[in-house]
Amino acid sequence: QVQLVESGGGLVQAGGSLRLSCAASGSILSINAMDWYRQAPGKQRELVASTTRGGSTNYADFVKGRFTISRDNAKNAVYLQMNSLKPEDTAVYYCNAQIFTLLRGWADYWGQGTQVTVSA
């Protein structure tokens, strides 16, 4: 089985910073894309940032210049450094990864989510 475990969420004032971490564990043979999504109350889940195994990155317009995604392939981990946080960044943040296992081949896996709350 594969598990994604996120950490690092919390409460922060506007303008502050948080760093989210996500580590994948289990019978993993390879990981391709690793992404961060978020879902605010009453809204659909949306892509925040993504990174390929080779290190290419992509960001949603609403976080460009403020958030940085990075990964450590040796640790099967992905990180999201969030700076200049705004109240509208308040959401549950989810880690997603495309992982290859012998049992399922390539499949998408999700973490349980971590709450980020930004106060005005």
ZIJOQUI-V925288 format. One record per residue. N is the residue number from 1. RES is the residue in one small letter. PHI is phi in whole degrees, 0 to 359 (none if undefined). PSI is psi in whole degrees, -180 to 180 (999 if undefined). D_CENTER is the distance of its C-alpha to the mean C-alpha in Angstrom with 1 decimal. Layout:
# ZIJOQUI-V925288
{{N/RES/PHI/PSI/D_CENTER} {N/RES/PHI/PSI/D_CENTER}}
This chain:
# ZIJOQUI-V925288
{{1/q/none/155/19.9} {2/v/244/138/16.2} {3/q/232/140/13.8} {4/l/246/126/10.1} {5/v/238/120/10.2} {6/e/264/156/7.9} {7/s/205/166/9.8} {8/g/107/-6/10.7} {9/g/289/174/10.9} {10/g/162/-165/14.4} {11/l/254/132/17.1} {12/v/215/152/17.8} {13/q/280/156/20.4} {14/a/304/137/20.1} {15/g/92/-11/19.9} {16/g/277/-175/18.2} {17/s/227/152/15.1} {18/l/217/154/12.3} {19/r/234/119/10.0} {20/l/265/145/7.0} {21/s/233/150/7.3} {22/c/216/126/6.7} {23/a/238/133/10.0} {24/a/261/139/11.6} {25/s/218/161/15.3} {26/g/123/-159/18.3} {27/s/276/66/20.5} {28/i/266/128/18.3} {29/l/260/-33/20.3} {30/s/199/152/17.8} {31/i/232/131/14.2} {32/n/263/-110/14.0} {33/a/289/145/11.0} {34/m/231/129/7.4} {35/d/228/160/5.1} {36/w/242/132/2.8} {37/y/241/166/5.9} {38/r/216/155/8.1} {39/q/219/117/11.6} {40/a/269/157/14.5} {41/p/304/129/17.7} {42/g/78/4/19.9} {43/k/239/163/17.5} {44/q/282/156/15.8} {45/r/293/138/12.2} {46/e/226/149/11.1} {47/l/286/132/9.0} {48/v/259/-51/7.7} {49/a/201/154/7.2} {50/s/219/155/7.9} {51/t/215/140/9.8} {52/t/271/171/12.7} {53/r/299/-32/14.4} {54/g/281/-7/16.9} {55/g/104/-1/14.6} {56/s/294/144/14.9} {57/t/232/157/12.3} {58/n/214/142/12.3} {59/y/230/147/11.5} {60/a/292/148/12.6} {61/d/303/-34/15.9} {62/f/286/-5/15.1} {63/v/238/-4/12.8} {64/k/302/134/14.8} {65/g/86/-11/16.5} {66/r/244/-37/14.5} {67/f/251/149/10.9} {68/t/226/126/10.4} {69/i/261/142/7.9} {70/s/211/165/9.6} {71/r/214/157/10.1} {72/d/236/102/13.1} {73/n/296/-33/14.6} {74/a/294/-28/17.2} {75/k/257/1/14.9} {76/n/53/45/12.6} {77/a/232/152/9.7} {78/v/226/148/6.8} {79/y/231/156/6.5} {80/l/224/108/6.1} {81/q/272/120/9.7} {82/m/244/115/10.8} {83/n/245/165/14.5} {84/s/49/48/17.2} {85/l/295/146/15.5} {86/k/240/156/17.4} {87/p/305/-34/18.4} {88/e/288/-6/17.0} {89/d/278/-6/13.4} {90/t/299/124/14.1} {91/a/183/171/12.0} {92/v/270/128/10.2} {93/y/257/131/6.4} {94/y/241/140/5.3} {95/c/267/139/3.8} {96/n/227/142/6.5} {97/a/215/146/8.9} {98/q/264/112/12.5} {99/i/236/141/14.7} {100/f/256/125/18.4} {101/t/231/158/20.6} {102/l/296/-34/24.4} {103/l/288/-43/24.4} {104/r/244/-6/22.2} {105/g/68/-145/21.9} {106/w/281/131/18.9} {107/a/207/157/16.7} {108/d/272/137/13.3} {109/y/232/147/11.7} {110/w/237/147/9.5} {111/g/278/179/8.7} {112/q/276/-13/10.9} {113/g/96/149/8.8} {114/t/224/134/9.4} {115/q/279/132/11.7} {116/v/240/123/11.8} {117/t/235/125/15.4} {118/v/246/119/17.0} {119/s/268/149/20.8} {120/a/286/999/23.3}}
